[in-house]
Amino acid sequence: MDNPLSDGIHHVTLITRDVQANVDFYVGFLGLSLVKRSGGFEDGQQLHLFYGDAHGSPGSLVTFLVWQDGAPGRAGLGQVSEIAFAVPAADIGGWLVRALDKGVRVEGPLREFGEPVLRLKDPDGFIVKLVGVTEGATGSESAVGRLRAVTILTGDAEETAAFVRRFGYRPGPVAENIQRMVSKEDAVDVRNAAGYVPGLPGTGTADHVAFRAADVAALQDVEAALSRLNSSPTNVHDRKYFTSLYVREPGGTLFELATDGPGFAIDEAPGHLGETLFVPPHDAARAEDLKVMLPQFSMPGEPRPPRRDLPFVHRFFSPEDPDGSTVILLHGTGGSEADLMPLAHRIAPRATLLGVRGRSHEEGIARWFLRMSMKVFDQADIRSEAEAFEAFMEGAISGYGLDPARITFLGYSNGANFAAAVMALHPAVIRRAILLRAVPVLDQLPEADLAGAEVLVVSGQQDPFGDDASLLVEWFQKHGADTEHRELAVGHQLTVDDETVARGWLGTRIPVEH
């Protein structure tokens, strides 16, 4: 591995918590092109966006794993902490004015390794530098050029720098605690941060940096050499648009070696890259479900819905031909705001879906209220969260212009239990509900006026948690709700029969186009 293996960086992959703000910054502000949108290869329910020049050329690419409304990480040892794009040196002043005009956080101009630099922060707080170059300048006053450099934080700078050499880099200048490693096209700045905190994965951090390999044969040669070196474990994956080898350098940063081909034009015509949402080939059987679950966004200049700051994390799915109805989704224990979207879309294909995330947590998983044991629930928390949900619905109806008469709530398990509790405590909030595997969770079900409310309760005859479902049904009926109870020969998990029953029931309340 003594000879250069690459012409530099292939791409850098970061993590974002806000897909719309991310697109607005990297396309709208930096002027990059969106060259591919796809479900994640490791997790099809995770949106993966690829930005670069109009051709998606290696060396111009920054990609994002979308952890929508996910927890922030922490930049630290074993991570890429900064990325840099090249722009013509003469345009640095224009980019400063542009940043100030757009309200982008900016510092500089500074000088690093003899070049003018602007330090920006993207919407997640990740540092993005614009470096003014004079020779071989790429980019313009409105669009950044290729990747100029990445900065790696390491507690063992000598070992990290030696490992970077194996990917076609050689030692360059040193500035304070940074050893610059250079290739023909770009640089890796190895920053000695010994004693600093380790990095934590999450939004606003980098997942990995990828270097270029000419082809699969070159990648296999590297894999063999790393095996002889007895480095950290390596693994190879076919990412459709390139083949990848992953390995961790001694300081902990995840490195990838990615082939230049076949490239992003294998499934979209040049000039139309990034227009279609794809899912990985191994997820083809559930492609339509994934396309409903992945967060939607608008490109700069396109119409976009409003975004309101409400008490619960939430996400919309808008169908191509909405009919004005809305289905509001309440997930089960450990679920997310997107879990029920495929089911809801099959039940009501033209309905706008509003998925909501529960705020209580148990061992790191989302719930709608706390519990003391499997069947003992925190009554104060139920009441507090129900009150917050009432406020959420008031804000959603007014802020998003929802039609209350055309709203249906769909809850499963813990979400269905919570919806039933909301109906008991705040009867005006939920007037039409499909409750899948619901049981009462309030110690005492109160008196409530449910006249005019419509409720479908679907229970499983073999559900180990469903013993009290009939008590809930009786309470709904006693208090005036138009109640239908269907018992299926199933357990707690959802089946296609739930979909069939729910679609038939809702079709008699709100016309549904099949």
C-alpha positions in Angstrom: 0.0 0.0 0.0 2.9 2.4 -0.6 1.5 3.8 -3.8 -1.4 6.3 -3.8 -4.7 4.4 -3.8 -6.9 7.3 -4.7 -7.3 10.8 -5.9 -8.7 11.9 -2.6 -12.0 12.1 -0.8 -15.0 10.3 -2.4 -17.7 11.7 0.0 -18.4 12.5 3.6 -21.5 11.3 5.4 -23.1 13.4 8.2 -26.3 13.1 10.2 -29.2 15.6 10.3 -32.3 15.9 12.4 -34.2 18.3 10.1 -34.5 17.3 6.4 -36.1 20.5 5.2 -33.5 22.8 6.9 -30.8 20.5 5.5 -32.0 20.7 1.9 -32.4 24.5 2.3 -28.9 24.9 3.4 -27.0 22.5 1.2 -29.0 23.1 -2.0 -30.5 26.5 -1.3 -27.5 28.2 0.3 -24.4 26.3 -0.7 -25.7 25.7 -4.2 -25.1 21.9 -4.3 -27.3 19.6 -6.4 -29.4 16.9 -4.8 -28.2 13.9 -6.9 -29.9 11.0 -5.1 -32.6 10.4 -2.5 -32.9 6.9 -1.2 -33.9 4.7 1.7 -30.8 3.8 3.8 -29.0 0.6 2.9 -28.6 -0.3 6.5 -32.0 0.9 7.6 -34.6 1.4 4.8 -36.7 3.5 7.2 -33.9 6.1 7.2 -33.8 8.7 4.4 -30.4 9.1 2.8 -29.7 12.2 0.7 -26.7 12.7 -1.6 -25.5 16.2 -2.6 -22.7 17.1 -5.0 -22.0 18.7 -8.3 -24.6 18.2 -11.1 -23.0 14.9 -12.1 -22.6 13.5 -8.6 -18.9 13.3 -9.1 -16.7 11.6 -6.5 -14.9 14.3 -4.5 -17.9 16.7 -4.6 -20.2 14.6 -2.5 -21.6 15.1 1.0 -24.4 12.8 2.1 -26.8 12.8 5.0 -28.5 10.2 7.0 -31.8 11.7 8.1 -32.6 11.0 11.8 -35.7 13.2 11.7 -36.1 15.0 15.1 -33.4 12.7 16.4 -31.2 13.3 19.4 -28.1 15.4 18.9 -24.7 13.8 19.1 -21.4 15.2 20.3 -18.3 16.0 18.2 -15.2 14.5 19.8 -12.4 12.0 19.4 -12.9 9.4 16.7 -14.9 11.7 14.4 -14.7 14.0 11.5 -15.4 17.4 13.1 -15.3 19.7 10.1 -15.7 19.6 6.3 -14.4 22.2 3.8 -15.5 23.1 0.3 -13.4 25.0 -2.2 -14.5 28.3 -3.7 -12.6 30.8 -5.8 -10.5 33.0 -3.5 -11.9 36.1 -5.2 -15.4 35.1 -4.1 -14.8 34.7 -0.4 -16.1 38.2 0.3 -19.2 37.5 -1.7 -19.8 34.4 0.3 -19.5 36.3 3.6 -22.1 38.8 2.4 -24.3 35.9 1.3 -24.0 34.2 4.7 -24.8 37.4 6.5 -27.8 38.2 4.2 -29.2 34.6 4.7 -28.7 34.6 8.5 -26.2 31.7 8.3 -23.8 31.5 11.3 -20.4 32.6 10.0 -16.9 33.4 11.4 -14.1 34.9 9.4 -12.5 35.4 7.0 -9.6 33.6 8.8 -6.5 32.1 7.3 -5.7 28.4 7.5 -2.6 27.0 5.8 -2.2 30.2 4.0 -5.8 30.2 2.5 -8.7 32.5 3.3 -11.5 30.5 5.2 -15.0 31.2 6.2 -16.3 29.0 9.1 -20.0 28.3 8.8 -22.4 26.2 10.8 -25.1 24.2 9.1 -28.6 23.9 10.7 -27.5 21.1 12.9 -24.4 23.0 14.1 -21.8 21.1 12.1 -18.9 23.2 11.0 -18.7 23.7 7.2 -15.7 25.7 5.9 -15.4 27.6 2.6 -11.8 27.8 1.5 -10.7 30.3 -1.1 -8.3 28.7 -3.6 -6.5 30.2 -6.5 -5.1 27.2 -8.4 -7.6 24.8 -9.9 -10.5 26.7 -8.3 -13.9 25.1 -8.5 -17.2 26.6 -7.5 -18.5 30.1 -7.9 -20.1 33.0 -6.0 -23.3 31.0 -5.7 -22.2 27.3 -5.6 -19.4 25.7 -3.7 -17.0 23.4 -5.5 -15.4 20.1 -4.6 -14.5 19.0 -1.1 -11.3 20.7 -0.1 -10.6 19.0 3.3 -11.9 17.2 6.3 -10.7 17.5 9.9 -10.4 14.4 12.1 -10.2 14.6 15.9 -7.9 12.0 17.3 -6.2 11.1 20.5 -3.3 9.4 18.7 -2.4 11.8 15.9 0.7 9.9 14.8 -1.2 6.6 14.3 -4.1 8.3 12.6 -1.8 10.1 10.2 0.0 6.9 9.4 -3.3 5.2 8.6 -4.4 8.0 6.4 -1.2 7.6 4.3 -2.6 4.1 3.3 -5.4 5.9 1.4 -3.1 7.8 -0.9 -2.1 10.8 1.3 1.3 12.1 2.2 2.4 14.5 5.0 2.0 18.2 4.3 2.4 21.3 6.4 1.8 21.4 10.2 -0.1 24.2 11.9 -0.2 24.1 15.7 -1.8 20.7 16.6 -2.9 19.9 13.1 -0.9 17.7 10.7 -2.2 18.2 7.2 -2.2 15.1 4.9 -2.5 15.9 1.2 -3.5 14.1 -1.9 -3.6 15.4 -5.5 -7.0 16.9 -4.9 -7.7 17.6 -1.3 -6.5 17.2 2.3 -7.1 15.4 5.6 -6.3 17.6 8.6 -5.4 15.3 11.5 -6.0 17.3 14.7 -4.2 16.1 17.9 -7.0 16.4 20.4 -5.6 14.0 23.1 -7.5 14.4 26.3 -10.7 15.7 24.6 -14.0 13.9 25.1 -14.9 11.0 22.8 -17.5 11.7 20.1 -21.0 10.5 20.5 -23.1 9.5 17.4 -26.2 11.6 16.8 -27.5 14.5 14.7 -25.1 17.2 14.0 -22.1 14.8 13.8 -20.3 12.9 11.0 -20.8 9.2 10.4 -17.7 8.6 8.2 -15.4 9.9 5.5 -14.9 7.9 2.3 -11.9 7.9 0.0 -11.8 7.0 -3.7 -11.0 3.7 -5.2 -10.8 3.3 -9.0 -12.7 0.0 -9.1 -13.6 -3.1 -7.1 -10.3 -4.7 -7.8 -8.5 -1.8 -6.2 -10.8 -2.0 -3.2 -10.2 -5.7 -2.8 -6.4 -5.1 -2.9 -6.9 -2.7 0.0 -9.0 -5.2 1.9 -6.3 -7.8 1.6 -3.6 -5.4 2.7 -5.6 -4.3 5.7 -6.2 -8.0 6.6 -2.4 -8.6 6.5 -2.0 -5.5 8.7 -4.4 -7.0 11.2 -6.2 -3.7 11.4 -9.8 -3.3 12.8 -12.4 -5.6 11.2 -13.3 -4.7 7.6 -16.5 -5.3 5.7 -17.5 -4.7 2.1 -21.0 -3.7 0.8 -22.6 -3.1 -2.5 -24.2 0.3 -2.2 -25.6 0.2 -5.8 -24.0 3.5 -6.8 -20.5 2.3 -5.6 -19.0 -0.5 -3.7 -17.7 0.2 -0.2 -15.1 -1.1 2.2 -15.4 0.1 5.8 -12.6 0.1 8.5 -11.8 2.2 11.6 -8.5 4.0 11.9 -6.6 3.6 15.1 -8.1 6.8 16.6 -11.6 5.4 16.0 -12.9 7.4 13.0 -14.8 5.3 10.5 -13.2 5.3 7.1 -14.7 4.0 3.9 -13.1 3.2 0.6 -15.7 3.7 -2.2 -15.4 2.9 -5.9 -15.9 5.7 -8.5 -18.5 3.7 -10.3 -21.0 2.8 -11.4 -22.3 6.2 -10.3 -25.7 7.9 -9.8 -26.8 7.8 -13.4 -27.5 4.1 -13.4 -31.1 4.6 -12.4 -31.8 8.3 -13.3 -30.9 10.1 -16.5 -28.2 12.8 -16.3 -30.0 16.1 -15.8 -32.6 14.4 -13.6 -30.5 13.1 -10.8 -32.2 13.3 -7.4 -35.7 13.6 -8.6 -37.0 10.2 -7.7 -37.1 8.5 -4.3 -35.5 5.0 -4.4 -35.3 2.2 -1.9 -32.4 -0.3 -1.8 -32.9 -3.4 -3.9 -33.1 -5.7 -0.8 -36.1 -3.6 0.4 -38.0 -3.9 -2.9 -40.8 -5.9 -1.3 -41.7 -3.1 1.1 -40.9 -0.2 -1.2 -44.3 1.4 -1.1 -44.5 1.3 2.6 -41.0 2.8 3.0 -41.9 5.7 0.6 -44.8 6.6 2.9 -42.6 6.4 6.1 -39.6 8.5 4.9 -39.9 12.2 5.7 -41.0 14.4 2.9 -39.4 17.8 1.9 -39.6 20.5 -0.7 -36.8 21.7 -2.9 -35.8 25.4 -2.6 -38.4 27.5 -4.5 -41.1 24.8 -4.3 -44.3 25.3 -2.2 -44.0 23.9 1.3 -46.4 23.4 4.2 -46.0 25.4 7.3 -44.1 24.0 10.3 -45.5 24.7 13.8 -43.8 24.4 17.1 -46.2 22.2 19.1 -45.9 20.1 22.3 -45.3 16.8 20.5 -42.8 15.8 17.8 -44.9 15.2 14.6 -44.6 14.5 10.9 -46.9 14.8 8.0 -47.3 12.5 4.9 -49.1 14.2 2.1 -50.5 12.0 -0.7 -50.4 13.1 -4.3 -54.2 13.7 -4.4 -55.3 14.6 -0.9 -59.1 14.6 -0.2 -59.1 16.9 2.8 -59.3 14.2 5.4 -56.6 13.6 8.1 -55.6 10.5 10.0 -53.7 11.2 13.2 -51.4 8.3 14.2 -50.5 7.2 17.8 -47.8 4.5 17.8 -47.4 1.6 20.2 -44.6 1.2 22.8 -41.2 1.6 21.2 -42.6 3.0 18.0 -42.3 6.3 16.2 -44.4 8.8 14.4 -43.9 7.0 11.1 -44.7 3.4 12.2 -48.4 3.4 11.4 -48.2 5.5 8.2 -48.1 2.5 5.8 -51.2 0.9 7.5 -53.0 4.3 7.5 -52.2 4.9 3.9 -53.6 1.6 2.9 -56.8 2.3 4.9 -57.2 5.8 3.6 -55.0 6.3 0.5 -56.1 10.0 -0.1 -55.9 11.1 3.6 -53.1 13.3 4.9 -51.3 11.5 7.6 -50.1 13.2 10.8 -47.9 10.9 12.9 -47.2 12.0 16.5 -44.5 10.8 18.8 -45.1 10.0 22.5 -43.1 12.0 25.0 -42.7 9.6 27.8 -39.7 7.2 27.7 -39.0 3.8 29.2 -35.4 2.5 28.8 -34.9 4.7 25.8 -38.1 3.8 23.9 -41.0 6.2 23.3 -44.4 5.7 25.0 -47.4 7.9 25.6 -47.3 7.7 29.4 -45.2 6.1 32.2 -46.0 2.8 33.8 -45.0 1.2 37.1 -45.4 -2.4 35.8 -47.0 -4.1 32.9 -50.5 -3.3 34.1 -50.0 -0.5 36.6 -49.8 2.9 35.0 -48.8 6.4 36.2 -52.1 8.1 36.6 -50.7 11.6 37.0 -48.6 11.2 33.9 -51.6 10.0 31.8 -53.5 13.1 32.9 -50.6 15.5 32.2 -49.9 14.0 28.8 -53.6 14.0 27.9 -53.7 17.7 28.7 -50.7 18.4 26.6 -52.2 16.4 23.8 -55.3 18.6 23.9 -53.1 21.6 23.5 -51.3 19.9 20.6 -54.5 19.2 18.8 -55.7 22.8 19.2 -52.4 24.0 17.8 -52.5 21.5 14.9 -56.0 22.3 13.9 -55.4 26.0 13.8 -51.8 26.0 12.7 -52.3 23.5 9.8 -55.9 24.3 8.9 -57.2 20.8 9.6 -60.9 20.1 9.3 -62.1 18.7 12.7 -65.0 17.0 11.1 -62.7 15.0 8.8 -60.1 13.9 11.4 -59.8 10.2 12.4 -57.4 9.0 15.1 -55.6 5.6 14.6 -53.9 4.2 17.6 -52.2 0.9 18.3 -51.5 -0.7 21.7 -50.0 2.0 24.0 -51.2 4.7 21.5 -54.7 3.3 21.4 -54.8 3.1 25.2 -53.7 6.8 25.3 -56.3 7.8 22.8 -59.0 6.1 24.9 -57.7 8.0 28.0 -57.8 11.3 26.1 -61.4 10.6 25.1 -62.3 10.0 28.8 -60.5 13.1 30.1 -61.1 15.5 27.2 -64.1 14.2 25.3 -64.1 17.0 22.7 -60.6 16.2 21.4 -61.1 12.9 19.7 -64.5 12.3 18.0 -63.6 9.5 15.6 -61.1 6.8 16.5 -59.8 3.4 15.4 -58.3 1.7 18.4 -56.3 -1.4 17.8 -55.6 -3.6 20.9 -56.8 -1.0 23.3 -57.5 -1.5 27.0 -58.4 1.0 29.8 -55.4 2.5 31.6 -57.2 4.9 33.9 -57.8 3.4 37.4 -61.3 4.8 37.2 -63.0 5.6 33.9 -64.8 8.9 34.5 -68.2 10.2 33.4 -67.9 11.7 30.0 -70.3 12.9 27.3 -69.3 10.9 24.1 -72.5 11.5 22.2 -71.7 11.8 18.5 -68.3 10.1 18.9 -67.5 7.2 16.6 -65.2 4.4 17.8 -63.9 1.1 16.3 -62.2 -1.2 18.8 -60.3 -4.1 17.3 -59.2 -6.7 19.8 -57.2 -9.9 19.5 -58.7 -13.1 20.9 -55.2 -14.4 21.8 -53.9 -11.0 23.0 -52.2 -11.6 26.4 -52.7 -7.9 27.2 -56.3 -7.6 26.1 -58.3 -9.0 29.0 -60.0 -5.7 29.7 -60.9 -4.7 26.2 -64.5 -5.5 26.7 -64.6 -3.1 29.8 -63.5 -0.3 27.6 -66.0 -1.1 24.9 -68.8 -1.2 27.5 -67.7 2.2 28.9 -67.7 3.8 25.4 -71.2 2.4 24.8 -72.5 3.5 28.2 -71.4 7.1 27.6 -73.0 7.6 24.2 -70.3 6.7 21.6 -71.3 4.9 18.4 -69.1 1.9 19.2 -68.2 -1.2 17.1 -66.1 -3.9 18.6 -64.5 -6.5 16.4 -62.6 -9.5 17.8 -60.0 -11.2 15.5 -58.5 -14.6 15.9 -55.0 -13.1 16.5 -52.7 -12.0 19.2 -51.3 -8.5 20.0 -49.6 -8.0 16.7 -51.3 -6.3 13.8 -52.4 -8.4 10.8 -53.9 -7.8 7.4 -57.4 -8.4 9.0 -56.9 -5.2 11.1 -56.4 -3.3 7.9 -59.5 -4.8 6.2 -61.7 -4.1 9.2 -60.5 -0.6 9.7 -60.8 0.3 6.0 -64.3 -1.0 5.8 -65.4 0.8 9.0 -63.8 4.1 8.0 -65.3 3.9 4.5 -68.8 4.1 6.0 -67.9 7.3 8.0 -65.7 9.2 5.6 -65.8 8.2 1.9 -62.5 6.5 1.0 -61.2 6.1 -2.6 -59.8 2.7 -3.2 
